Amino acid sequence: MLLQFNFKNFKSFRDDTTLDLTATKISEYNNHVISIGNEKVLPIAIIFGANACGKSNVLEAFRYMTTYVASSLNYGGDESKKKSKSEFISPTPFLFDANSKMAESSFEVYFISSEESGAKSYNYGFTVNSSGIKEEWLNYKSKTSRGDYKRIFYRNGSELDLSGIAPKSQENLKIALERETLIVSLGSKLKIAKLKLIRDWFMNNEFADFGRPVENYFLSEQLPDGFVESKDVQNKVISYFSAFDPSIIGFEVEPIESDDDKKFSKVRIDTIHKMIDSDATETIPLKLESAGTLKMFALYPLLQEVLETGGVLFVDELNARLHPLLVRTFVITFLNQETNPNHAQLVFTSHDSWQLNSNILRRDEVWFIEKASNGISTLYSLADFVDDDGVKIRKDENFEKNYLLGKYGAIPTLQYFDMLRKE
């Protein structure tokens, strides 16, 4: 489970920024808190803020870190063999400050492995700029440890401390490591178990941003595992649909194109609807269903994956095209340990203030982003927020009302569209 994500100097976030999913010592909804190892962790983080305040950038920062861990083996090599510069994923720093513009960006996670894996806590991170990796570190702490984290490796430029890795593996890493390549990525390729564990943890996380046309199309083309071949999988999707659209009672799935490996690359999917006052049915192409239904269909494979692996699902604007009660049902899936036995987590952005008044969220599960006039975004939790008198927010306040009144910040500064006024 993700305990904490720290990043700095990425897009609109110039300064140190922390998204913390460990539970604070507040009293409401203790049934949300998951005890694992020596940690108490939350399954949900919802981020509110005005348009263009930087909400998406929090998710983009984690996606950047994940992508770099997954892809850094593609970078490096001698100049004659190196891939084109565009394939090196250089971070986007905060551009409106001369010092930040030239500085490296940093990314760091704390996470805890499952009880089956020993419930060890890990701290992994790196700093990077347009020329490659500047620092990289990995530390761990066992379930029974009451002390500080112990080092597995530390890297600073060309200096390497690999003391927590077996000597033979140390030599292999030193020979093959490039300045653009992460030790974790290379170590996973070399089958060093403790490094592969870190990379695999990142690979278990999923992302969805339906605001990007290309990604939206890609997500719409993804099918749940076994959907084409298995009626049981199709029935599970129908059961999932029944929470918001009981009119769909089945699917007709027809493979229409296969590749050289005889795996179907294209399929035709129709939804089956029951006729009114009749036992007859009618089919329509899935693509003709509502935008909300198509979004929920696209979310299903991601939801299925993280619930099975215990990963983290990051969704930008989960509420878009979805009714607030449906979003609430989605959230409850992660809060209910019967539907979420592997402790998957959900981090999402939203403009839907109704979720603040739906009586299901702890204060430490609610986050806000405020963007200053100088373009710098700041992330903060409702549990940590203090009012003008220095008093923390009470659990019995009307969060939705106070948020819309501007008490917590993170709302747009509204002005009339004067440019449309007729003289």
ZAMARGU-4260 file (C-alpha; in steps of 0.2 Angstrom, whole numbers, plus 5000, padded with zeros to 4 digits):
<rodrens>
0) 5000/5000/5000 | 5005/5018/4996 | 5010/5027/5012 | 5016/5043/5006 | 5021/5052/4989
5) 5033/5066/4989 | 5038/5077/4975 | 5046/5094/4971 | 5049/5105/4956 | 5036/5097/4944
10) 5025/5107/4933 | 5015/5120/4944 | 5023/5112/4961 | 5039/5121/4964 | 5041/5117/4982
15) 5041/5101/4992 | 5024/5092/4991 | 5017/5078/5001 | 5002/5067/4998 | 5000/5056/5014
20) 4989/5041/5014 | 4993/5036/5032 | 4979/5039/5044 | 4980/5053/5057 | 4973/5051/5075
25) 4956/5058/5071 | 4941/5049/5077 | 4928/5047/5063 | 4926/5032/5052 | 4939/5021/5060
30) 4933/5006/5049 | 4942/5015/5034 | 4959/5012/5042 | 4969/4997/5037 | 4981/4991/5049
35) 4996/4982/5040 | 5013/4979/5049 | 5015/4994/5060 | 5006/5006/5049 | 4988/5013/5048
40) 4984/5017/5030 | 4969/5024/5021 | 4962/5017/5005 | 4955/5034/4998 | 4962/5051/4994
45) 4951/5063/4985 | 4958/5080/4978 | 4948/5096/4976 | 4953/5112/4968 | 4949/5125/4955
50) 4951/5123/4936 | 4970/5124/4931 | 4975/5124/4950 | 4986/5109/4947 | 4975/5094/4953
55) 4980/5084/4937 | 4999/5088/4941 | 4999/5077/4957 | 4993/5062/4947 | 5005/5067/4933
60) 5020/5067/4945 | 5016/5050/4951 | 5013/5044/4933 | 5030/5052/4928 | 5039/5042/4942
65) 5030/5026/4937 | 5034/5028/4918 | 5052/5032/4922 | 5054/5016/4933 | 5046/5006/4919
70) 5056/5013/4904 | 5073/5019/4910 | 5081/5004/4902 | 5078/5012/4885 | 5089/5027/4890
75) 5108/5027/4890 | 5121/5018/4880 | 5135/5026/4869 | 5130/5041/4859 | 5130/5031/4842
80) 5117/5019/4849 | 5107/5030/4860 | 5089/5032/4856 | 5083/5049/4850 | 5083/5063/4863
85) 5064/5064/4862 | 5063/5046/4870 | 5072/5052/4886 | 5058/5057/4898 | 5064/5074/4904
90) 5054/5081/4918 | 5044/5097/4917 | 5051/5108/4931 | 5042/5124/4938 | 5046/5136/4924
95) 5041/5153/4931 | 5056/5154/4943 | 5074/5155/4936 | 5081/5144/4949 | 5068/5130/4948
100) 5069/5130/4929 | 5087/5125/4930 | 5085/5113/4945 | 5082/5094/4945 | 5065/5087/4950
105) 5063/5074/4964 | 5051/5060/4967 | 5049/5049/4982 | 5037/5035/4988 | 5035/5026/5005
110) 5025/5010/5003 | 5022/4994/5013 | 5022/4977/5005 | 5008/4964/5009 | 5007/4954/5025
115) 5011/4939/5014 | 5027/4948/5009 | 5032/4952/5026 | 5024/4969/5028 | 5041/4978/5025
120) 5041/4997/5023 | 5051/5004/5008 | 5057/5021/5004 | 5062/5024/4986 | 5066/5039/4976
125) 5076/5049/4964 | 5080/5066/4957 | 5082/5069/4939 | 5085/5083/4926 | 5087/5084/4907
130) 5104/5076/4908 | 5098/5061/4918 | 5098/5054/4936 | 5107/5064/4949 | 5102/5054/4965
135) 5093/5038/4968 | 5090/5029/4985 | 5081/5014/4992 | 5079/5010/5010 | 5068/4997/5020
140) 5062/4993/5037 | 5055/4977/5043 | 5039/4974/5052 | 5047/4971/5068 | 5059/4985/5067
145) 5057/5000/5078 | 5071/5010/5072 | 5076/5020/5056 | 5076/5014/5038 | 5091/5003/5033
150) 5100/5007/5017 | 5099/4995/5002 | 5108/5007/4990 | 5112/5026/4987 | 5118/5034/4972
155) 5124/5052/4970 | 5131/5056/4952 | 5144/5043/4949 | 5146/5038/4967 | 5137/5022/4972
160) 5134/5014/4989 | 5127/4996/4985 | 5130/4989/5002 | 5113/4981/5004 | 5115/4971/4988
165) 5125/4955/4985 | 5143/4957/4979 | 5140/4948/4963 | 5125/4958/4959 | 5134/4974/4963
170) 5147/4971/4950 | 5134/4968/4937 | 5125/4984/4941 | 5141/4994/4941 | 5146/4988/4923
175) 5129/4991/4915 | 5122/5007/4924 | 5120/5022/4913 | 5117/5040/4920 | 5099/5040/4913
180) 5095/5023/4919 | 5088/5019/4937 | 5096/5006/4947 | 5079/4999/4951 | 5075/4996/4933
185) 5092/4988/4929 | 5091/4978/4945 | 5074/4971/4940 | 5081/4966/4923 | 5095/4957/4931
190) 5083/4948/4942 | 5089/4955/4959 | 5074/4951/4969 | 5074/4966/4981 | 5075/4978/4966
195) 5062/4968/4956 | 5050/4970/4970 | 5051/4989/4969 | 5048/4989/4950 | 5034/4977/4952
200) 5025/4988/4965 | 5025/5002/4952 | 5018/4991/4939 | 5003/4986/4949 | 4997/5004/4949
205) 4984/5010/4936 | 4980/5027/4928 | 4965/5034/4919 | 4964/5052/4912 | 4948/5053/4901
210) 4952/5071/4897 | 4966/5066/4885 | 4958/5061/4868 | 4972/5048/4864 | 4971/5040/4882
215) 4952/5041/4881 | 4952/5031/4865 | 4965/5019/4872 | 4955/5015/4888 | 4939/5013/4878
220) 4947/4999/4868 | 4953/4989/4883 | 4943/4974/4888 | 4943/4965/4905 | 4954/4950/4905
225) 4945/4935/4898 | 4930/4945/4892 | 4929/4939/4874 | 4930/4920/4879 | 4922/4919/4896
230) 4903/4921/4899 | 4907/4922/4918 | 4918/4937/4915 | 4904/4945/4904 | 4892/4941/4918
235) 4903/4950/4931 | 4903/4965/4920 | 4884/4965/4919 | 4883/4963/4938 | 4894/4979/4939
240) 4883/4988/4927 | 4868/4984/4937 | 4873/4996/4950 | 4869/5010/4938 | 4861/5004/4922
245) 4850/4988/4925 | 4843/4989/4907 | 4859/4980/4900 | 4856/4962/4903 | 4870/4954/4893
250) 4883/4955/4879 | 4885/4948/4862 | 4903/4947/4858 | 4910/4943/4840 | 4928/4942/4836
255) 4931/4950/4819 | 4949/4951/4816 | 4964/4941/4822 | 4983/4944/4821 | 4997/4931/4816
260) 4996/4923/4833 | 4978/4919/4831 | 4973/4931/4845 | 4958/4942/4842 | 4964/4960/4840
265) 4946/4967/4836 | 4929/4962/4842 | 4912/4968/4840 | 4902/4971/4856 | 4884/4973/4857
270) 4874/4976/4873 | 4858/4966/4875 | 4842/4975/4882 | 4826/4968/4887 | 4811/4974/4877
275) 4797/4983/4887 | 4782/4971/4892 | 4790/4957/4883 | 4803/4943/4885 | 4811/4948/4868
280) 4828/4957/4868 | 4836/4970/4857 | 4854/4973/4854 | 4863/4989/4851 | 4882/4992/4848
285) 4891/4996/4864 | 4898/5012/4856 | 4880/5019/4856 | 4878/5018/4875 | 4879/5034/4885
290) 4896/5042/4889 | 4894/5037/4907 | 4891/5019/4903 | 4906/5019/4891 | 4917/5027/4905
295) 4912/5014/4918 | 4915/5000/4905 | 4933/5008/4902 | 4936/5009/4921 | 4931/4991/4924
300) 4948/4983/4919 | 4957/4995/4929 | 4946/4992/4944 | 4947/4973/4942 | 4966/4974/4941
305) 4970/4984/4956 | 4957/4975/4967 | 4966/4959/4962 | 4984/4965/4965 | 4981/4978/4979
310) 4988/4992/4968 | 4983/5010/4967 | 4971/5017/4955 | 4974/5035/4950 | 4959/5044/4941
315) 4958/5062/4935 | 4941/5069/4937 | 4932/5053/4942 | 4916/5063/4943 | 4916/5068/4925
320) 4900/5060/4916 | 4896/5051/4932 | 4881/5054/4944 | 4887/5058/4961 | 4879/5043/4969
325) 4888/5032/4956 | 4905/5040/4961 | 4900/5037/4979 | 4897/5018/4975 | 4914/5018/4967
330) 4922/5025/4982 | 4913/5013/4994 | 4920/4998/4984 | 4937/5003/4990 | 4931/5007/5008
335) 4923/4991/5010 | 4936/4977/5015 | 4924/4964/5009 | 4925/4971/4991 | 4943/4976/4993
340) 4951/4962/5003 | 4968/4965/4995 | 4969/4984/5001 | 4969/4992/4984 | 4969/5011/4985
345) 4960/5025/4975 | 4967/5042/4972 | 4956/5054/4962 | 4953/5072/4958 | 4935/5079/4958
350) 4925/5095/4956 | 4910/5087/4964 | 4908/5095/4981 | 4894/5084/4985 | 4906/5071/4990
355) 4911/5082/5004 | 4894/5081/5011 | 4890/5063/5008 | 4895/5057/5025 | 4908/5044/5020
360) 4925/5053/5020 | 4937/5056/5034 | 4945/5073/5035 | 4962/5065/5031 | 4955/5057/5015
365) 4951/5075/5008 | 4964/5086/5000 | 4964/5103/4992 | 4975/5112/4980 | 4977/5131/4980
370) 4986/5140/4966 | 4994/5157/4971 | 4995/5172/4959 | 5013/5168/4955 | 5008/5151/4948
375) 5014/5140/4963 | 5002/5126/4968 | 5001/5120/4986 | 4993/5103/4992 | 4985/5102/5009
380) 4974/5090/5019 | 4957/5095/5027 | 4964/5086/5043 | 4978/5098/5043 | 4969/5114/5038
385) 4968/5128/5051 | 4956/5143/5050 | 4961/5161/5052 | 4960/5159/5071 | 4972/5144/5070
390) 4959/5132/5074 | 4958/5115/5065 | 4942/5110/5056 | 4929/5100/5067 | 4922/5084/5060
395) 4904/5090/5062 | 4906/5105/5051 | 4897/5106/5034 | 4912/5103/5023 | 4903/5106/5007
400) 4895/5122/5012 | 4911/5129/5019 | 4921/5124/5004 | 4910/5132/4992 | 4910/5148/5003
405) 4929/5148/5002 | 4933/5144/5020 | 4946/5131/5014 | 4952/5140/4999 | 4955/5130/4983
410) 4940/5137/4974 | 4941/5148/4958 | 4941/5167/4959 | 4925/5171/4949 | 4922/5186/4938
415) 4909/5190/4925 | 4914/5188/4907 | 4914/5206/4904 | 4921/5204/4886 | 4904/5197/4881
420) 4895/5213/4887 | 4888/5224/4874 | 4893/5242/4875
</rodrens>
